[in-house]
Amino acid sequence: MKTVVETILSDGFAEFSYRGEKYLIQPESNKGCHYLGLWRLTPKAVCLCRAGFDIFDGVSEETAGELFGQRLPDGRRVRDMLQSPEIILTVRDP
């Protein structure tokens, strides 16, 4: 089974559920800046944190690591949430 990092690097995004809520990690652009963002999709879409990256380098393990080290509104790091056994990664067929 792919991890969240492997999914981001191969598919460009990762969608998962955690404690009954849906989340999405995906690259995004805003005013010429490029980010890897973590969004909580339920009950309302909210960006929880972002890590910047150079568009020419693309999303790398370093970018993902920077995002995973950031703190969520509840004080935990993104990494802690992603390492939880409660994570259910959404797998999409190619």
C-alpha positions in Angstrom: 0.0 0.0 0.0 1.3 3.4 -0.9 2.1 6.0 1.7 0.8 9.5 1.5 4.3 10.8 0.4 4.6 8.1 -2.3 1.1 9.0 -3.5 1.9 12.7 -3.7 5.1 12.1 -5.6 3.6 9.7 -8.0 0.0 11.0 -8.5 0.6 14.7 -7.6 -2.0 14.7 -4.8 -3.3 12.6 -1.9 -6.8 12.3 -0.6 -7.5 10.7 2.7 -10.0 10.4 5.6 -9.1 11.0 9.2 -11.5 10.8 12.1 -14.5 11.0 9.8 -13.3 14.1 7.9 -11.9 14.2 4.3 -8.5 15.8 3.6 -6.6 16.6 0.4 -2.9 17.4 -0.1 -2.3 18.9 -3.5 -0.1 21.5 -5.3 -1.7 24.9 -6.0 -0.7 28.3 -7.4 -1.7 31.7 -6.2 -0.4 35.0 -7.7 2.7 33.3 -9.2 3.6 31.4 -6.1 3.4 27.6 -5.9 2.5 25.6 -2.8 1.8 22.1 -1.6 -1.4 22.6 0.5 -3.2 20.5 3.1 -7.0 21.1 2.9 -9.7 19.8 5.2 -12.6 19.3 2.9 -15.4 18.5 5.4 -17.5 20.1 6.6 -16.2 23.1 4.6 -13.0 23.4 2.6 -10.3 25.1 4.6 -6.6 25.3 3.9 -4.8 24.2 7.1 -1.2 24.8 6.0 1.1 25.2 2.9 4.7 24.7 1.9 6.2 26.6 -1.0 8.1 25.0 -3.9 9.8 26.1 -7.1 7.7 25.3 -10.1 10.8 24.2 -12.0 11.7 21.7 -9.3 8.1 20.5 -8.7 6.9 18.8 -5.6 9.7 16.9 -3.9 10.2 14.8 -0.7 11.7 18.0 0.7 8.6 20.0 0.0 6.4 17.2 1.5 8.7 17.1 4.6 8.4 20.8 5.1 4.6 20.5 4.9 4.6 17.5 7.3 6.6 19.5 9.9 4.1 22.3 10.1 1.6 22.5 13.0 -2.2 22.1 12.6 -4.6 24.4 14.4 -4.9 21.9 17.2 -1.1 22.1 17.8 -0.1 18.7 16.4 2.2 18.4 13.5 0.9 17.2 10.1 3.3 14.3 10.4 1.6 13.1 13.6 -1.8 13.0 11.9 -0.4 11.2 8.8 1.3 8.5 11.0 -2.0 7.7 12.7 -3.5 4.3 12.2 -6.8 6.2 11.7 -5.7 7.5 8.2 -7.6 5.9 5.3 -5.9 6.8 2.0 -8.2 7.1 -1.0 -6.9 5.0 -3.9 -8.0 5.9 -7.4 -7.7 3.5 -10.3 -5.5 4.9 -13.2 
